[in-house]
Amino acid sequence: MNQSDVLFLVVFLILLSSLTIFIVQFVRSRRRGGSGEEQGGWWEGPWDEDDKKR
């Protein structure tokens, strides 16, 4: 196994994990949207919930 094989494996693992994280976040946001509550997307953190109480 030479250096280019290791580089390919590392890049492949990074892309695979990024794709997995994106799919999981998308599925979680779709499932949460069906509950009827008004919530933001997965990119909005808990800091955005503070403004809704005002």
C-alpha positions in Angstrom: 0.0 0.0 0.0 1.7 3.2 -1.1 1.1 6.8 -0.3 -1.6 7.4 -3.0 -3.6 4.5 -1.8 -3.6 5.9 1.8 -4.6 9.3 0.5 -7.4 7.8 -1.5 -8.7 6.0 1.5 -8.6 9.0 3.7 -10.4 11.2 1.2 -13.0 8.5 0.6 -13.6 8.1 4.3 -14.0 11.9 4.8 -16.5 12.1 1.9 -18.4 9.1 3.1 -18.7 10.5 6.7 -19.7 13.9 5.4 -22.4 12.3 3.2 -23.7 10.2 6.1 -23.9 13.3 8.4 -25.8 15.2 5.8 -28.3 12.4 5.2 -28.8 11.9 9.0 -29.4 15.7 9.5 -31.8 15.8 6.5 -33.8 12.8 7.8 -34.0 14.3 11.3 -35.2 17.7 10.1 -37.9 16.0 7.9 -39.1 13.9 10.8 -39.2 16.8 13.2 -41.1 19.0 10.7 -44.1 16.7 10.8 -44.9 17.2 14.4 -46.8 20.4 13.8 -44.6 22.6 15.9 -43.0 25.7 14.3 -39.3 24.9 14.4 -36.3 26.1 12.4 -34.1 24.0 10.3 -31.2 21.8 11.5 -28.8 24.7 10.9 -30.4 26.8 13.5 -29.0 26.2 16.9 -30.5 26.7 20.4 -29.5 30.3 20.3 -32.4 30.9 17.9 -34.9 29.6 20.3 -34.2 32.5 22.7 -35.6 35.1 20.2 -39.0 33.2 19.8 -40.0 33.9 23.4 -40.0 37.6 23.0 
